[in-house]
Amino acid sequence: MRDIDAIIEQIIAASRAKAGHAFASSRVYSDEPIIMRGSQLASYVPEPIRQMRALARRPEARSWSDARLFVEQARLMAGYTDDFPYEGTFSSYFPTYAVMGDRQLRGYFTWRTRVRDGHVEKTSASFAYVYLYELINGIGAEPGEPAFRAIEAFWQAYRTFEPTMDRYVRPWLVDYVVYHGLDATLATPYLNSEHDRAVCALAKVEKSALLAAPTRGRRKETRDFGALLASGTGLIDALDLLSTYRIRESRLYRDDPDALTTVTFAVFEQLARYYHGSRTQGLTESLFGVRHAMPHLMFASAVFYPGAKHEDCVFELDETCRFTCQNGIWSCDALHDGGARSAKLGQILRAVDRQLRLALDYPHPLKEHGDPKYLIKIIDREAQDYLAWRRAHAPRRIEIDLSKLAGIRAGAALTREALLVDEEREEEVVAPEPHQGDEKDTSLNLTPAELALVRTLLEGGQPDPANVDLLVDSINEKLFDLVGDTVVEFDDSGAPTLIEDYVEDVREALGA
């Protein structure tokens, strides 16, 4: 095609050269015809497209389904490229080559050529779906993981132009993994099984509750609410996903999450036992139904022709979903409940929230909605049991009144002084010579050790650091009545010192 473009350019250039004259020429210039390649003419139909059209007219094609005709034509056109400038649109509910006009076909293959070159551009949505159908049927990519990756990559690139494509391509990717027996983890990002996994979590809690149920006639055992709290977060996550009442958005949950989580878990266990003993269905089954197998159409809404019958197989996608193919017919064993939130479960959770608020005397009560009496009875019993357990296991609170430390230290010093023998007193305190103020010493109730400390401070000396804290506290307490304030304090270095304002008062009181 490049040689043709070069020839056209040479013809146009030669034509201009022959007509060239000086600027003063009196020649009148008129429009020149534009020379185009035959492939660019609107009426031109490339031979591969003619062959594709002819394929549909063969006698054997009369018995083919639309899907098989599309796949046969797609295989014929697998390597075709085009560069036709197309500005039109194409829209079809069931887009295939057969419903496209010649210009639309050339427009599609031109767009596809650019996509394969790495340029994903916005076009008619029906063109994009035809390209996906090709990949699903193994046209343009090797069947298996390469085709899976090609579908995934194109969808991720084109979904910015067509977000509604998600609802179709996500399940197609899951089907592709199952149909071709690929690694199940490839489908994990595109599974819509969050709802089913949450229901599975409820079923496991219910099963555990039934296994741990006390035997009839046995004395009721004290419930370990601490263990319930430790495992209750997972249940709350599942309930919040499955219920119309969003328990995590509850005001009580924000203020006291442990209480609401624990009581909700306890109520769920008791309800599971209640349903087991009085209903034909268990609690989880009554809320969300029973997991069962249903026929499954591979690549629903897509143009897909499987060709040969698929071999019998069982494909375990995850714990909530299993695919089975038997005699070419697929079935899916899953929940099939539509994935909706449960209003009945919402009623249960709201009742738990309401009754627990009453038990806690919470300042923001909820209105009564006519909940069943058996439900209210279960909730109230579990709430009261939990609150009793919480009171019994509340951490012990110890308060220390620092203002009483001085008195405690003084008492300890007095006790210590009373226990000293005479020899220890003589070794610990070398009393100064008696002087005129000794009678006043006794009136201040200072011990010999305290008196020695005060006199050392009056003389500007450094006292023995042993027991100095206790002595200072006792001195301040005894001299408080004298000056109405603390007399001895500690400086920045930690050494005791007399407050300057009270030095003379202390000196006078001691007769010094």
RAHUBEL-V266381 format. One record per helix or strand of 2 or more residues. SS is the DSSP state (H for helix, E for strand). FROM is the first residue (numbers start at 1). TO is the last residue. Records with the same first field share a line. If there is no record, write none. Layout:
SS = FROM-TO + FROM-TO
This chain:
H = 2-18 + 38-40 + 47-56 + 59-63 + 66-76 + 97-99 + 102-116 + 125-136 + 145-158 + 163-179 + 184-186 + 188-190 + 194-211 + 225-242 + 247-249 + 251-255 + 257-278 + 283-288 + 343-360 + 373-392 + 402-419 + 422-428 + 438-443 + 448-458 + 468-483 + 500-509
E = 292-295 + 313-318 + 321-326 + 329-334 + 488-490 + 496-498
